[in-house]
């Protein structure tokens, strides 16, 4: 058993090193499940600082429960930045069944979330497994619901592509500055030439008037 676990960890490590890829923006699908119902929806993750991301989740069971979540998540490397665990917290709102009875009313709800998970980013894909407990403030009978979720996101903007774009912008900026400097030098040269020609003509006229 130990050999199997070690082998799996080695495969993950080698995969993360060989094919790992950092992301700035990723979007995809999320499936979540708790004791009462399953939900599916969309997830968008955006890096805002080096190890901090914002995640937005919209999910529904397509019956009485539809919720929106906004979470801030701090990431910490496990093997590399491509395979990490994260912890976070945020707010949630939406429309949920008041309780688990068949004739339960659908109420507007507000709550807070915690989240803990692991994620792997490679080959333009980001995969995560998380546990997200929700604490109800109002609108629902149960004050607590836990949810296990799996998310698969496509990397829309990777770290490497963002760096390339940044370098290209800097290159274009330098080229523009060089072109502007060249134009200014040519203007100065042309101005000096005009002044020199003007001085020569004035000296010639003075010589004629003597």
N, C-alpha and C positions, 0 to 999 in steps of 0.2 A: 504493500500500500504506500509506504514511504517513497519507494522508487517511482511509483506512478505519479505521486504529487510532485516530486522533484523534477521528473521528466516534463510534466505539464508546465511547471514554472520556468524550466529552461526553454521550452518552446515559445512561451509567451515573451520571455526576455529577448530571445534571438529575433523573434518576429517584430517586437517593438523597436529594437535597435536597427534592424535592416529596413523595415518598411514604415516605421513610425513617422508621424507627421503632425506638427502642431496646427491648431486651428484658431482663427479669430471669429469666424461666423459659421455656424452649422444649423441645419434645419432638417426635421424629419418627423417620424411617427413614434408615438408612445402608447404602450398598452399597460394598464394598471389594474390591479385586482385587490379586493379586500374581502372580508367575511360575508358581505351582503351582495355585492355586484361587481361586474367587470366594466372598465371604461377604456375607451380608445380615443386618441386625439393627436394633436400636433405639438411639437416642442421646438422652440427656437433658443439657441444658446449663443451668447455674444461675450467675447472676452473684453473687459473694460480696463483691467490692469494685468500685470504679469501673471498672478495666480488667482485672480478674481474674475468670475463670470456672472452674468445675469442670465437667468433662464425664465422664459415665458412658456406656460403650458395651458392649452385649451383642450378639455377632455369631456366626454359624454358617454352615458350608457344608452343614449338614443331613446330614453323613456322619460324618467322624471328627474334625472340628475345630469346637470351640465355645470362645470366649474372652470374658473380661470385662476391661474396661479402665477405669481411673480416672485422669484427667489434670487437671492444673492448667494453665491457658492464660492468657498475658498478651497483651492486644490493643492494637494501635497503629493509629491512624487512617491511612487512605490518602487518601480524599477527605473523609470525615466519619466520625463514630462508627458510622454505619450501613453503611459500606463500609470494612472494615479487614482487616489481616493479623494473624495470631497465631502465637506460638511457645509450646511447652509441653513438659511431661514428666510421666511417671507410672508406674504399675505395672500389670502384667497377669497374669492367671492363667486356667487353664481346662484343657481336654482337647484334645490335638492328636496327629496322627499323628507317630510318631517320625521317619519320613523319608518320601520320596515313592514308595516301593515299594508295590505293590498290597496286599501282606500286612503292611503296617506296623502295629505295635502302637499302640493309642491310650493315650497316657500323660497323666498330670496334669502340667501345666507351670507354670512361674513365670518372669516376665521383667520387663523395664523398657521403657518406650516413650519416644520423642520424637515431637513432632508439629509441623508447620508448615503453615499454610493461609491462605486468604482467605475472607471471608464477607460476604454482603450481606443486610441485614434491611430488609424493606419489606412493606407491606400484610398485616401479621400473619404473615409467613413469613420464615424464616431459611434461607438456602442457603449451603453451604460446600463448598469443594474443598480437600482436604488430602493431605499425604504423611506417613505414620506408620511410621517404622522401629521394629522390635521386636527387642530383644536378649535372647536366651534365657539364663536362669540354670541351669535344669535341666529335663529331661523331653523334650527334642527334639534331634535330631542337628545340625541347622543352628543356628548361634549367632545368625544374623541373618536377618530377613525384612522386606522393605519392602512397604508397602501404600498404594495410591492410593485415596482414598475420597471419595465424594460424599454429603452429608447434606442432607436437606430436612426442616426442623422447623417446626411450628406454634408461634407465640408464644402461650403460655398466659397469661403475665402480662407486659404491656408496661410500659415505663418511665412512659409517660403515665398508664396506668391505676393504677399503683402510687402515683403522685403524687396523683391524684384521690382514691384511697382514703385516703391519708395526710391530705389536706386535710379530707376528710369526718370522719375520726376526730378531728382537731384541732377542727373545728367542733362536733361532738357533745360533746367534752370541755369546750369553752368554754360551751356551752349548759347543761351540767350544773352547771358552776361558778357560772354566773349564777343558775340556779334555786336552788342551795344557798345562795348569798349572799342571795337574795331571801327564802328561808324563814327564814334566821337573822335578817334585819332585821325580818321580821314577828313572829318570836318575841320579839325584844327589845322591839318596840313593844307587843306584847300584855302582856309582863311589866311594862313601865313603867306601862301603863294599869291593870293589876291592883294594882300598888303604890300608884298615885295614888288609886284607889277605896278601897283599904284604909285609907290615911291619912285620907281624907275621913270615913269611917265612924268611925274612932277619935276624930277631933277632935269629931265630932257627939256621941258618947257622953260624952266628957270634959265638953263644954259642958252636957249634961243633968245630970251628977253634981255640978256646981258649985253 
